[in-house]
Amino acid sequence: MPNVLDPASRSDTSGRPGTDDGHLVSGWQRKHDAIAGAALVLFARDGYERTSVDAIAAEAGVSKRTVYSHYGDKENLFLLVLRETHDTMRDRVRDIVDRNLRDVDDLRPALTACIREIVRTITRAPERATLVRLLISEAPHFPVILDLWHNRGIVPLIAEPLVKLAAAGLLDTDDPAQAAEHLSALTFGQVNNKSIMGTIEVTDSEADRIIASGITVFMRAYAPAAP
C-alpha cells in the first residue's frame, strides 16, 4: 500500500474541482474541512475501529458519498486527516520561526519570543493534543503515522535558522541540529511534561517561566564566549 502520508505518493482521487471557479473550490474546501474536523474529533473520542464513516458524515453535515469522494475510504481518511492536521500546525510553526529568527541581533529575546509564540498558539492548541492522543493510541495499528512524529517534527524547522545564527557568531555550535534538539527539550519538552502533552492546562505565566528557564540553560551551553 502506498504511503498516503507522503503527498508525492498520492494520486488525486478526491474529485476536487478545478481552480478556475473560486465558488466551487471554496465549497469543496468547506466540505473537506468539515469532514476533517469531524473525523479528528470522532477518531479521538471513539478510536479508529469504533468510528464509522456514517458517523463522520453526520457530524460533518455531509453525505457518506461526499466523505468517500473526498477521502476514498475510512483508512485513507484517518491517515490523511492526521497528516493534514499535522502539516497545518507545522506550517504555522515554520511561519513563526521565520518571522522571529530571520534577522536577529540579540539572540535571547528572539528565541524567547519565538518559543513563547509557538507554545501559546501551537503546543497548547486543542487539535495538537487530539493529534498526540491519536498518534499514541493508533500507532501500534498504523506504524506509518510514526513518520509524522519522527521525520516531520518541528525541530528541523528550528535548526534551519540556528545554522545561520551560528555562522553569524551568535551561537557557538558546530551541530545546529543537536542544538535545536536541546532547545526543544528544554522548552517544548518541559511544557509538554507539565501539561501531559496538552491534556492539562498550563497558564501563560507558568509557560513563560518554563521557557525562560530553558532558554537560560540553553544560552549557558551555546552562547559564544566573551572576547
N, C-alpha and C positions, 0 to 999 in steps of 0.2 A: 504494500500500500504506500502511495507517495506520502511524503511528509507535508501535510497541509499547513503546518506551522511555518513552512518556508514559502513565502509568496511566489518565488520564482518557479516552484514545482507545481503550482495550481493552474488549471485552465479556468476560464471564466464561465461557470455554469449557472451563474446567479440570475441570468436574464435581465441584467441591469440595462436600462435604456441608454441610448447614445447621449452624448453631452450637448447635442445640438438643440435640445429642448430643456431649458432650465426648469420648467414646471414639472416635467416628467421626472427629471433627475431628483429634484427636491422631494417629490412624493415618494419615489423609490427609497431615498435615503431615510426619510422619516419612518417608513415601514421597517427598513433594515435596522435602524437604531432601536426601534420599539421591540423588535424581535430579540436583538442582542441584549437589551436591558432586561427584558422578561426572562430570557434564558439564564442570564447570570444570576438573577435573584432566585429562580426556582432550582437551578442546579446546586446553588449554595445551600438552600433551605432543605431540599429533599434528597440531594445526591443525584448522581447521573442515572442510576438504574431506575429510581422511582419517579423520575421526571419524564413525563410524556410529551410528545410533540403537540398533542391536543391541548394540554395544559399551557404550554408555552404560547400557542396560538391564541388561546382565550385571554391570557394575561396581556398579550401584546395588542389585542383587539384586531387581529387579522385572521384570515382563514388558514387552515392547515396546509392547503395547497400553496399559499403565499410563503409560508415558512420553508417548504421544500424548494420552491422556486428560487429563494434567496440563498439557501444553505445546503441543499442537496439531500442530506439525511441527518439523523439525530447526532451521530458521532462527529460528522463534519461540522455541524452546528456547534457542538460542545468545544471542539478544538479551535475552531475559528473565532468563537466568542472570546475564549481565553486569550488568543493571540491578539485580536483587535483591541481588547481592553488593556492588555499589557503594553502594546505598541503605542496606544494613545497616551498612556501615562509616561512612557519612555520618551516620546516626542516632547512632552511638556517639560520633562527634566532637561532634555537637550537645550530647549529654549532658555530655561532658567540658567543653566551653566554658561551658555554662550553670552547671555546678557550680563552676567555678573563677573565672569572671569576672562572676558575677551581683552579688555585693556585695563591692566592692573598696575597701580603704583605702590599701594600698601596692601600686602597680602592678607594679613589677619582680618581686617574688616571686610575685605572682598570675599574671603572664604566663609566668614560668619554670615554675611548677607545671603550668599548662595545656599548654604546648608539650611539656614533658617527658612528660606522660601520653599525649598524642596520639602522639608519636614511639614510645614504648615499646609501646603497645597497638594502634596502627593503622598508622603509617607502616612499621613493620618486620614487620607481620603477613604470613605466607606468602600468604594469599589476595590481599593487595594487590599483591604482586609478580607473582602469577599474572595478576591483572586487568590490570596495566600491560602485561605482555608481550602479552596478547591484544589490548589496545587498539592497541598499536603494530603488531602483525603483521597484524591483520584490518581495521583502519580503511580501508585502500585498497579493500577489498571491501565494507565496510559503513560508509559515511561517517556514517550516523546515530549510530553509537556515539560519535563525537567529541563529541556533545552531553553525554555523561557527564563528559567532561574539561573542556570549556569552559564549560558552563552549569550544571553541577550539582556543582561543586567545593566545597571546604571554606572557601575564602577568604570568601565571603559570610557564612558562619556566624560567622567571627571578626570580620567587620566590624560585625555587629549590636551586640555589647557595646561595641565601640570608639566607636560613636555616643554611647552613654550615658556612657562614660568621658570623652569629650571635653566633653560637656555638663556633667559634674561638675567639670571643670577639672583632671582627672588626665592629660589628653593634649592636646597643643597641635596640633590639626589641624582644618581645615575640610573635609577629604576623608577620612573614615574608611575608605572603600573602598580608596583608594590606600594608606593607612597599613597596612591589612590585607595588601595585596599585598606591601608592603615587608617586613612582619613575616614573612610566609610565605617570601619569597625568602631572607631572612637566616637562617632556622631550618630549616624543612622542605626548602627548596631545597638548602641546604648538606648536610643529611643525605642527601637523595636523590642528590646528586652523589657524595658519599663512598661510598655503598653501591651506586651504579649502579642506582638505582631499586629498592633492596631485594634485589638479587641477591648482594651481598657483605655479610657480617655486619659491623656496626659495634657496638663494645662500648658498654655503658651510659656508661662514663666518657668515651669519645670523643664520644658523642652529647651528653652533658651539657656538654662543653667547647664543642662547636659551638653549642649552644643558648645558653649563657651569653654567648658572644662575639657572637652575632647579636642578642640582646636588649640588650646593651650598646650596640651601634651604633644599634639602633632607639631606645633611650631618649635617646641623644645628639641624635637628629634630632627626637624628638617629645615629650620631657619639657617641661613648662611652664617658662618662665623663672622664676628665683627672684625673689620680690618685692623 
